[in-house]
Amino acid sequence: MLTLRQIEVVRAVMVAGSIAGAARLLAVAQPGISRTMKHLEDQLGIKLFLRKGGRYVPSPEAVGIFEQIHEVHKKIEDLQFSLGQLERGRGVELSFGSVPSIANVMVPRAVADIKRRYPDIRLDIDILKIEDAVDYVMLGRGEFVVMSYRFDHPSILFEPLAKGHLVCIVAPDHPFAARPFVTAEEIAACPLIGIDPADPYGGIMAGIFARDKLPYQIAIRARFGTTVVALVKQKLGTAVIDVFTVADVDRRDVAVVPIAEQTEFQTYIARRSDVALSSFAESLIASLRRIMVETVARA
């Protein structure tokens, strides 16, 4: 049986018409081509080439073999072309969902990363409420959902993504703006924006308030982080928000202040447990995880 390397060498000799020419085509030394040809002819028991006018031409008994070699080489070229297209993501569409807090800043950064690696890949990104994630995954609308928390479901696998924490955001001229950190008690004494105990992140802060028996007043409820940030810019109150949402906020517009209490949380990738992720999905998740970890480290 001929190896792919032997096929490559024989075709190079056919095209170049000489051992030296074949060596140049393959960027190898002439002796290597000569040894391969001698070994192959000994193995087949026939002479593959004859010398005519200083060139190598197919022997009569090898003409049929060369036709087959040409077909094999053409199929290999087609395969290499298809693999090259796949390496660029050509013909691939990756669909996934994300909760807004991670979709606002982290997901676009990961998408930019994956597009540099696979320039031709198409992406379909759904921004989902937490309660919509189950249907999205189970109905196969996308490969996975980026989640801000996990829950028990017999058919959904939750894989840890990255840990984050909460921060306090205020207008630049707020008294908290110059502080190295603020406490839950200090935050609770302010008019608050967007802290909903039913929200995973809001539940963290509400839990701290309840533990410390701190009364607090939510002056404005706003579900999405971008809206919360915009409200703080208007000096309408103080907010507690996740570190990922404020990763690209202009600090001239909003001051980001650490919170003294422990507010760490874990994010997840949710996917069907009976369906394997594509290599493109795995690449995007790896980029997203790295970007999120780097964001927290810089915060």
NORGIPE-V683959 format. One record per backbone hydrogen bond with DSSP energy under -0.5 kcal/mol. NH is the residue of the N-H (numbers start at 1). CO is the residue of the C=O. E is the energy in kcal/mol with one decimal. If there is no record, write none. Layout:
nh->NH co->CO e->E
nh->NH co->CO e->E
This chain:
nh->7 co->3 e->-2.3
nh->8 co->4 e->-2.2
nh->9 co->5 e->-2.2
nh->10 co->6 e->-2.7
nh->11 co->7 e->-2.4
nh->12 co->8 e->-1.9
nh->13 co->9 e->-2.1
nh->14 co->10 e->-2.3
nh->15 co->11 e->-2.7
nh->16 co->12 e->-2.8
nh->17 co->13 e->-2.8
nh->22 co->18 e->-2.1
nh->23 co->19 e->-2.3
nh->24 co->20 e->-2.0
nh->25 co->21 e->-2.3
nh->26 co->22 e->-2.1
nh->27 co->23 e->-0.8
nh->28 co->23 e->-2.3
nh->32 co->29 e->-0.6
nh->33 co->29 e->-1.1
nh->34 co->30 e->-2.5
nh->35 co->31 e->-2.6
nh->36 co->32 e->-2.1
nh->37 co->33 e->-2.4
nh->38 co->34 e->-2.5
nh->39 co->35 e->-2.7
nh->40 co->36 e->-2.2
nh->41 co->37 e->-2.5
nh->42 co->38 e->-2.4
nh->43 co->39 e->-2.2
nh->44 co->40 e->-2.5
nh->45 co->41 e->-2.2
nh->46 co->41 e->-0.8
nh->48 co->46 e->-0.6
nh->50 co->57 e->-3.0
nh->52 co->50 e->-0.6
nh->52 co->55 e->-3.0
nh->55 co->52 e->-1.7
nh->56 co->17 e->-2.8
nh->57 co->50 e->-2.8
nh->57 co->55 e->-0.5
nh->59 co->48 e->-2.3
nh->62 co->59 e->-1.3
nh->63 co->59 e->-0.6
nh->63 co->60 e->-0.9
nh->66 co->62 e->-2.4
nh->67 co->63 e->-1.8
nh->68 co->64 e->-1.7
nh->69 co->65 e->-2.6
nh->70 co->66 e->-2.5
nh->71 co->67 e->-1.8
nh->72 co->68 e->-2.7
nh->73 co->69 e->-2.7
nh->74 co->70 e->-2.2
nh->75 co->71 e->-2.1
nh->76 co->72 e->-2.3
nh->77 co->73 e->-2.6
nh->78 co->74 e->-2.3
nh->79 co->75 e->-2.4
nh->80 co->76 e->-2.7
nh->81 co->77 e->-2.4
nh->82 co->78 e->-2.4
nh->83 co->79 e->-2.6
nh->84 co->80 e->-2.3
nh->85 co->81 e->-2.3
nh->86 co->82 e->-2.3
nh->87 co->83 e->-2.5
nh->88 co->84 e->-1.0
nh->89 co->86 e->-1.2
nh->90 co->85 e->-2.6
nh->92 co->89 e->-2.0
nh->94 co->122 e->-2.9
nh->95 co->93 e->-0.6
nh->96 co->124 e->-2.2
nh->97 co->144 e->-2.6
nh->98 co->126 e->-2.2
nh->99 co->146 e->-2.0
nh->100 co->128 e->-0.5
nh->102 co->99 e->-1.1
nh->103 co->99 e->-2.0
nh->104 co->100 e->-2.1
nh->107 co->102 e->-2.1
nh->108 co->103 e->-0.6
nh->109 co->105 e->-1.5
nh->110 co->106 e->-2.1
nh->111 co->107 e->-2.8
nh->112 co->108 e->-2.3
nh->113 co->109 e->-1.7
nh->114 co->110 e->-2.4
nh->115 co->111 e->-2.4
nh->116 co->112 e->-1.3
nh->117 co->113 e->-1.2
nh->118 co->114 e->-3.1
nh->120 co->88 e->-2.9
nh->121 co->88 e->-0.6
nh->121 co->118 e->-1.7
nh->122 co->92 e->-2.8
nh->124 co->94 e->-2.5
nh->126 co->96 e->-2.2
nh->126 co->124 e->-0.5
nh->128 co->98 e->-2.4
nh->128 co->126 e->-0.7
nh->132 co->129 e->-1.6
nh->133 co->129 e->-0.5
nh->133 co->130 e->-1.4
nh->136 co->132 e->-1.9
nh->137 co->133 e->-2.4
nh->138 co->134 e->-3.0
nh->139 co->135 e->-2.3
nh->140 co->137 e->-1.3
nh->141 co->136 e->-1.8
nh->142 co->136 e->-0.8
nh->143 co->95 e->-3.0
nh->145 co->270 e->-2.2
nh->146 co->97 e->-2.4
nh->147 co->145 e->-0.6
nh->147 co->268 e->-3.3
nh->156 co->153 e->-0.9
nh->157 co->271 e->-3.4
nh->159 co->157 e->-0.6
nh->159 co->269 e->-2.8
nh->161 co->267 e->-3.0
nh->164 co->265 e->-2.7
nh->167 co->241 e->-3.0
nh->168 co->257 e->-2.8
nh->169 co->239 e->-2.9
nh->170 co->255 e->-2.0
nh->172 co->253 e->-0.5
nh->174 co->171 e->-2.2
nh->177 co->174 e->-1.5
nh->178 co->175 e->-0.5
nh->179 co->176 e->-2.1
nh->182 co->258 e->-2.1
nh->187 co->183 e->-2.2
nh->188 co->184 e->-2.8
nh->189 co->185 e->-1.0
nh->190 co->187 e->-1.9
nh->192 co->217 e->-1.9
nh->193 co->238 e->-2.3
nh->194 co->220 e->-3.9
nh->196 co->194 e->-1.1
nh->197 co->195 e->-0.6
nh->199 co->196 e->-2.1
nh->203 co->199 e->-3.1
nh->204 co->200 e->-0.9
nh->204 co->201 e->-0.6
nh->205 co->201 e->-1.4
nh->206 co->202 e->-2.7
nh->207 co->203 e->-2.0
nh->208 co->204 e->-1.5
nh->209 co->205 e->-2.5
nh->210 co->206 e->-2.6
nh->211 co->207 e->-2.5
nh->212 co->208 e->-2.3
nh->213 co->210 e->-1.0
nh->214 co->209 e->-3.3
nh->215 co->213 e->-0.6
nh->219 co->192 e->-1.5
nh->219 co->217 e->-1.0
nh->220 co->192 e->-1.8
nh->227 co->224 e->-0.6
nh->228 co->224 e->-1.9
nh->229 co->225 e->-2.7
nh->230 co->226 e->-2.0
nh->231 co->227 e->-2.3
nh->232 co->228 e->-2.1
nh->233 co->229 e->-2.2
nh->234 co->230 e->-1.1
nh->235 co->232 e->-2.2
nh->236 co->231 e->-1.6
nh->238 co->191 e->-2.7
nh->239 co->169 e->-2.1
nh->240 co->193 e->-0.6
nh->241 co->167 e->-2.6
nh->243 co->165 e->-2.2
nh->246 co->242 e->-1.1
nh->247 co->244 e->-1.2
nh->249 co->246 e->-1.2
nh->251 co->249 e->-0.5
nh->253 co->250 e->-2.0
nh->254 co->250 e->-1.8
nh->255 co->170 e->-3.1
nh->257 co->168 e->-3.5
nh->257 co->255 e->-0.6
nh->259 co->166 e->-0.5
nh->260 co->182 e->-3.0
nh->263 co->261 e->-0.5
nh->265 co->164 e->-2.4
nh->267 co->162 e->-2.3
nh->268 co->147 e->-2.3
nh->269 co->159 e->-2.7
nh->270 co->145 e->-2.9
nh->270 co->268 e->-0.5
nh->271 co->157 e->-2.1
nh->273 co->155 e->-2.4
nh->275 co->272 e->-1.1
nh->282 co->278 e->-2.3
nh->283 co->279 e->-2.0
nh->284 co->280 e->-2.2
nh->285 co->281 e->-2.6
nh->286 co->282 e->-2.3
nh->287 co->283 e->-2.1
nh->288 co->284 e->-2.8
nh->289 co->285 e->-2.8
nh->290 co->286 e->-2.2
nh->291 co->287 e->-2.6
nh->292 co->288 e->-2.5
nh->293 co->289 e->-2.4
nh->294 co->290 e->-2.4
nh->295 co->291 e->-2.1
nh->296 co->292 e->-2.2
nh->297 co->293 e->-2.1
nh->298 co->294 e->-1.7
nh->299 co->295 e->-1.1
